[in-house]
Amino acid sequence: MVEHGGMSREADFFESFRGRLEAIAYRMLGSAGDAEDAVQDTFLRWHAADRELIETPEAWLTKVLTNLCLSQLRSARVRRETYVGQWLPEPVLAGDRMLGPADTAEQRESVSMAMLTLMERLSPNERVVYVLREAFGYPHREIAEILDLTEANCQQVFRRAKQHLAAGRSRGEVDAGAAEKIVRGFLAAALSGDTEPLVRLLTDDAVSVADGGGRVPARRTPIVGAPDIARYLARVFRPTDAKRAMLGGDGLAFHAVVVNGGPALLAQTGDRAFGVFCLDVGPDGVAAIHLQVNPAKLERITRQWAAAGPHRPIASAW
């Protein structure tokens, strides 16, 4: 009985940190599913450990999780080489604990779709150091201990990471009301059948990236420039018999949502999310569109959207 009570207390202690660990892992991996797996593996190691030898439980958990994430990041580099098309992070709805703390601009920025995409360019060590320092405020001394580096080397890695990510600084924060207005304007332009309204919404050097994972038709290379993106989007939103057949006759319902802290358009068919358009908005217009249509990366958002429903769409089509 005593042992059972002790195990229960240890499990409760871990659960009190689970949300923070998930938020760290999501930023490191860009995948909510992989983050959950890494945290669960951390729990199994915590459960099996001799906790009398663990002086600082939070530091121990963070180190175990970080090493698991590092292993995944290194193997992910190999997997990306065979990934079909462009790889984009898994989108997460506002309010999901996977997003973690959002008290500072750095914390909010670190989970934006644009920043998570940019972080794919970092080495595994650079990404881990950047996340722990910038988003969670860990001292370089602690990060160095986690990674078995010197403190000076850790600081150097952090500076390198920030240099690589300098182009992806936040373009400004958007609240839910502003996000809905932006998304409504984008959807109206996309459904108009005319490219000119879309060109006006986009910056001249805008970039559009789509991730179908080889499971759903999606452009396999980025599109650069407002005119080319506008023509592409006009084709994407144009109804055809083939698209209706692919959706099984359910059509699409469009919703304005906030995803990873930014405005997004969620396209729903039946009871599942079919696609999420994440809009990176700056003072001159929409600077980037990240389109996620890989079904494997829409499972979590489908569950959470359904749980928070019912929802009234801002438009329907097809």
N, C-alpha and C positions, 0 to 999 in steps of 0.2 A: 504493500500500500504506500509506504513511504517513497519507494523507488518510483512508483507510478506518479505520485504527486510531484516528485522532482522532475521527472520527464515532462510532465504537463507544464511546469513553470519554465523549463528550458524552451519548450515549444512556443509558449506565450512570449517569451523574451525574443525569440527569433521573429515571430509574427510582428512584433512591434517595430522591427527594422525592415520587414519585407518590402514595404512601399519604397523606402529609400534605396534599397538594393536594386529593386526593379528599375527605378529611375536612373540609377547609375548605369546599369547594364543596357538599358534602351539607348542611352546616348552613346555608349561605346559600340553597340552592335547595329543600331538602326533598324532593329526588328523586335517587335513586342513579343512575338512567339519565342525567338531565341533568348530574349531577356528573361522570360518566365522560366525557360529550361535551365538557364545558368543559375538563377536564384534557387530553383528547386534542387539542383545539384549541390549548391552551397549548403542548403538545409540538410541534405543527406550527410554531408561531411561534418557538419556541426553536430548532428545527431550521433555520429559514430566517434566523435573526438573525445578525448579525455579532458573535460573542461576544467579540471583542477590545474592543468598546465597552461590554461589560457588566461593571461593576465588582463588583457583588454579585449573583451569580446567584440566590440564594434570594429576595432582595428583588425582583429583576426578574420571576421566575416568579410570585411572589405578586401583584405588581401586574397582570401580564397576566391571570392567573386572575380576580382581583377585578373587573377591568373587563369581562371576559366575563360574569361572574356578574351584575354590575350591569345589563348589557344584557338578560340573560335575565329578571331580576326586573322590569325596567320593562315588557317585552313580556308577561310573565306576568300583570301586573295587567290588561291588556287581555283576555288569554285567559280569566282567571277570570270575567269578566263573561258569557261565553258557556258556561262550564262547566256541565254538567248536574248539579244537586244541590250537595252540599257537597264542597269540596276538602279532602282530608287528605294529609299527607305519606306518602311511600313507606316502609313498615316494613322494618327491617333486623334480621336475627338477631344475637344475641350472637356475638362473635368475628369479625364482618365488619370488615375494615380500613376500610371506609367510616365506621365510628363513630369512628375516630381515637383519640387519647389519652384515657385515662380515669383519670388520676392524681389529679385534684382533683374536688371536688364540683361546681365550676363547669363543668368539662369534661363530666362525666357528665350534669349537668342540661341542658346546652345541646343535647343530642341526644335528650332524652326526647320521646316523642310529644306530650305536653302542651305542652312548650316550643316544639317545631317548629311546632305548630299555632298557638300564640299569636304566633309570630314573623311569621306571615302578615299581622298587623295593622301591622307596622312599615313605614316607608318603605324603599325600597332602601338608601339611605345609612345609615339607622339599623340595619338588619339587618347590613350589612357591618361597620360599626364595632363593633356588639355582639359578633359572632362573632369578629372578629380580636382584640378586647381581652379579652372575658370567657373565651372558650374556648381561645385560643392565646397570650394574654399579650403581644401586640404592644404596644410603647409607643405612646402617642398621637402622638408625633412621627413614627414610621414610618407609622402609619395615615393621618395627615394628608398625608404625602408621596404615599402611594398614591392618595388621593382628591383631591389638589390642594386641600386645605383648610388653614386655619390650625390650629395645635395647639389653640388656645382653642375654635375652632368644633367641632373633633373631640370635645373633652371635653364640650361642650354636647350634641352629638348623642348621645353615649354615655349621658349622664344622662337624656335624653329617652327613649331606648330602654329603659333600666332601669325608668323610671317606668311605661311602657306594659306591661312584662312583670312588674310586681311581683306581680300576682295569680297568676302561674304558677310561683311558687317551688316547688322540689322538696318533695314530701310525705314523703320518706323513701326510703332505698335498700333494695332487696330483693335478696337473693341467690337463687340458682337453687332451693335447697330450699324457701325461703319462697314463692317464686313458684309452684312446682308445687302447694303446699298451697292457695294462694289460687285458682289456676285450677281445681283439682279441686272446690273448694267452689262456685265460680261455675258450673261445668258441671253439677254434680249438681243445683243449684237450677234451672238453665235447662231441664234435661231432665225435671224432675219434673212439669211440666205445671201446677204450682201457682204463683201469683204471690207468695204470702206469703214463701217462702224467699228469693226474689230481693229483695223489699222489705227484708228484714232485712239483706241484704248491702250494700245501697246506702245512701249518705247521703241525707238528705231532699232536698237540692238538687242531686243528681247530674244529670249531663248525658250524653246519648248522641248521638253524631254518626256518620253512616254515609256512605261514599263509594263509589258504584257507577259514577260517571263516565258514566252514561247507557247503560252496557253490561250491567249486572246490576241487577235490581230492588233498590232501596235507598231508605230514607226520605230525602226531599229536604230536610227541615228538622230542626234539632236537637230532641231531646225533653228536657224538663226535669222533674225530680221523680221520686222513687223509684216511686210507684204507676204512672205512665204508662210509665216505662221497663220496669218488670216486665211489664206487659201486652204491650208491644211485643216484648220478648224471648221471652215465652211463645209468641207467634205465630211468631216467627222460627224457634224450635227445634221447633215442632210439625210432625210429618211429614205430608205430603199427597201425593197422587198427582202433582200438578203439580210439586212439588219433586223427587220421585223421577225424573220424566220429564226435568226440567232437568239432572239429574246423570247422565242416561244409565244409570240403574240401578246406579251404583257405590256409592251411599250416601256417608256422611261418616265419616271417621276423625278423632278429636279428639286433639290433642297439647298438652301443657303446655310452653311455650317462654318464653324471655326475649327480648324484642324492644325495641330502643332502651333497654335498661337496665331495663325493667319487665316485670311478669308479663303473659303473653299466651296466648290460646287460638288455636291454628292448626287450622283445619278443612281437611282434605285429601280430595279426591275423585280416585280413580285415582292418577295420578302428579303431580297439580298441587295447589297451594294454592288453595283456593276462597275462603277468607276468613281474616282475622286480627282477633281481638278484643283490643285493647290496653287493659289495665285500669290506671287511675290510682288507686292505693290510698293512703288516708290513715289516720290513727288511728281514724276513725269509720266506715270502710268504703270501698267503691268509689265514688269521687267523679266519675269520668268513664270513659266507654267510647268508644274510637275504633275503629270497625269499617271495615276496608278490604276491599272486595270487587271493586274495579276490577281486572280481569285484567291491565291494562297495568302496574299498580303491584305485582303479585305475581309477576312473572316472575323477578326476582332471588332472592326468597326461595324460590321453587319450585326453582330450580337448586341453591341452597345446601343446602336441606333434603334434596334427593335425594342430593347428593354426600356428605352426612354420615350417610346412612342405612345399614342399615335402622332404622326406628323402630317401637317398639311403642306403639300408641295407648292413651290412658287410657280411651277409650270409643268406641263406634261407634253410628251411628244412621241411620235412614231406609233 
